């Protein structure tokens, strides 16, 4: 469950899911307290406690952050929450989060240093990771791969420097129906896959476990690579499957199956009575129309076609 607090951001990641959506308006938008209360009313109706990801934009610059975090922290229906941040904030902001540390963690999204618009921003992110850990806040690192010539060495070194033994990574996906020159298309996955595989082996050699965020098609890795990854990075292999609805709740209470598919439906949280009803809606309106797989024409002859769902649905331009 992802809750989007704001579209304001302190970074300018070229692969950002939300970038195109943000460009549609010059006005910066944020979740109101009233709408957050509506979201929490849905949370309180859940039969079992849920995990919530607090995202943006940059959630740590959201004006009512204390109000949101206090409610999440105090709710018995929220088992845990994670703040997804680019990390470009003042250290005192990180320090203020320590009161929630028994039920909260921070995932720092880190890019290669050369890609930051301001060269000092990378150093700010690194210092804030250090500060969070010193404050006793469980912290992780996320890394998005969006071009062929990526170099994950800096990211892996950060994990080793701070004793972070789990790295969350993703191969960036587009918004469905939109073109992006900053994202590697599926037709070029064969080339990208070799570099990603090498990076994952390097992580394993450094005793860093990798967790794949959005799924990839099984052909992203060769059979030999898959065989080795089963032993060195099993969590990655387990993620090469059909994706499930993430449920992104936007600041205006629009609901997306995930942000990549935000253009596919136009529904609001208040159109439903429960999160489960929303999941069923997306299953009927999107998932049921997906034939497996329909990303590449060559997929029909791929021997693992029955077990593969083609990776992220945003790359599947004919499933609707």
C-alpha positions, 0 to 999 in steps of 0.5 A: 500500500503506497500513500503519495503525500505530495508531488513536490520533490527536492530531486529530479530523477530522470526515470521518475514514475511521477515526472510526467504526471507532475509536468501536467500542472504548474501547481504543486499538490499535497494530500489534505488532512481531510483526505488523509483521514478518509484514507485512514478510515479505510485502513481502520476497516481492514481485517488485519494490520497492513504495511504502508509505504509513505512516498512522493514526490519527497514525503519529508518536505510534506507540511503535515508530515507529523500529523500523518506519521503520528496517525500511522504510528498510533493505529493498531491497523498499521503494522509498519510503515516505510518512508521512501525518500531521496534523502535531500533534506536537512539533518534535523528532519531525519532526526525528528523521525527517530520517535517512530523508529520502533514501527518505521524504517527509511528507504533512501533512493540513491542515484549515481553521483554523476546524475545529480543535478547538484553535485552536493546532493549526493553527499547530503544523501550519504550524510543523511543515511549515516545520520539516520543509522546513528539515530537508531532508525532502520534504513535501507538503500534503493537503486533504480537502473535506467540506462545501459551504462549504469555503474552500481559500484558507488551504491554497493560501496555505500551498502558495505560502508554502512553495513546495509546488507539488503539492497532494493533495486528496480529496472525503471519502467515507463508510465503506460502509453508514454514514451521516455528516452530515459528508460531502457525499452524491453527490446534492449533488455538482452543487453541490459540483462548482462550488466545487471547480472554482473552487478547482482553477482558483485552484490553477492560477493560483497554479502549484500542481498538484493530484492527486486521491486518491479518484476522482470521477464524471465528472458531478462537473464539467460538460463545459465544466469538464472541457474546461478542467481537461484543460489546467489540471489534467490529473491531476484529469481522469485520476483520474475513473475506476474506483478500484483496490484501495489495500490497507489493512493494519490494525494487527490485520492485517485487510486492506481494499480501502480503508478506505472499504470496510472493512465489506465483507470480514473477512479478514486478511493471514495468510489469503493468501500474497502481496499479489497474491493479496489484490488478486485476492481483492478483484477477485473479491469486490467489483470484479466485482460492480460494475455501471457505474455504480450510484450515481445512478438518473439515471446510466443516461441519462448520456452518459459512462456507459460511461467512468464508474465512479461515483466512490468505491465506498463511495457505491454502496449496491447493488453487493454 
